[in-house]
Amino acid sequence: MATQLISIRKCLRRCSSTLLLSFAGLGAAALPASAASAADTLPATVARIKPSVVGIGTQLKTRQPAVVFTGTGFVVGDGLSIITNAHVIPERMDSARMEELGIVVGNGVETIGFRAARLVGLDREHDLAHLRLSGAALPAMVLDGDDTVSEGQLLAFTGYPLGMRLGLHAATHRATLAAITPAVRPSLNSRQLDARAISQLQRNPFGIFQLDGTAYPGNSGSPLYDPDKGAVVGVINMVYLKGLKESAVSDPSGITYAIPVRYVRELLQRSP
């Protein structure tokens, strides 16, 4: 009887080990290849593209603080072109006191630097802006050229969600392309219609990327890219969430939008 009990215990131990190994193998096999690839390559991609992600703001030397952050941008092309959102560019600047538009660079509060830039291209319809630097070129990101992103694809975006509140430290967020939707906010009733809404409805709406990631106002202009290759597929945009009566800092929405990169390419072709 004792011998039989020992044999049964040995059998149970062998079966348990076999089941554990089987479940472990099943878990690895169940993970999609694209998800495993993105998880493996994203850290290296982030390290490579972070030098290309910059802040956008203005500098007025007689102001305190002298540099005011307005959004995020990223370097493309020859290393002297910066792409951001049009709504990140201030509508008015104090030219009499020599306020300058430019990029904000650095790794913390004490190492923030400012480089002046000039606005050379503006696309209000797609909320994009093109700035040009002078001087030394910066590392540039590559723009995706085939526009083959699809719903369900894993992506990432890097930017400055809280601006310079915690120092100028770029943060990266993962996101899934949840949907490609028309860039028109529907009005629930006629009282919500205004001149801008009617104008949008009269135009053929372009497709915009809806993401399941959380972005903050400082993320406006951040590059949305493929985690594996690092190629830019879109530009994070926050204006399509305006008017939803939420506090973007204390209660951010889990839905974020991005402008497809094809409109960045078109803007660069039109700009000098």
Stockholm file with secondary structure:
# STOCKHOLM 1.0

chainA/1-272         MATQLISIRKCLRRCSSTLLLSFAGLGAAALPASAASAADTLPATVARIKPSVVGIGTQLKTRQPAVVFTGTGFVVGDGLSIITNAHVIPERMDSARMEELGIVVGNGVETIGFRAARLVGLDREHDLAHLRLSGAALPAMVLDGDDTVSEGQLLAFTGYPLGMRLGLHAATHRATLAAITPAVRPSLNSRQLDARAISQLQRNPFGIFQLDGTAYPGNSGSPLYDPDKGAVVGVINMVYLKGLKESAVSDPSGITYAIPVRYVRELLQRSP
#=GR chainA/1-272 SS CHHHHHHHHHHHHHHHHHHHHHHHHHHHHHSCHHHHHHHHHHHHHHHHHGGGEEEEEEECTTSSSSEEEEEEEEEETTTTEEEECGGGSCSCCCGGGTCEEEEEECSSGGGCEEEEEEEEEEETTTTEEEEEECSSCCCCCCBCSSCCCCTTCEEEEEECTTTTTTCSCCEEEEEEEEEEEESCCCCSSGGGCCHHHHHHHHSCCCEEEEESSCCCGGGTTCEEECTTTCCEEEEEECGGGTTSCCCTTTSCCSCEEEEETHHHHHHHHHCC
#=GC SS_cons         CHHHHHHHHHHHHHHHHHHHHHHHHHHHHHSCHHHHHHHHHHHHHHHHHGGGEEEEEEECTTSSSSEEEEEEEEEETTTTEEEECGGGSCSCCCGGGTCEEEEEECSSGGGCEEEEEEEEEEETTTTEEEEEECSSCCCCCCBCSSCCCCTTCEEEEEECTTTTTTCSCCEEEEEEEEEEEESCCCCSSGGGCCHHHHHHHHSCCCEEEEESSCCCGGGTTCEEECTTTCCEEEEEECGGGTTSCCCTTTSCCSCEEEEETHHHHHHHHHCC
//
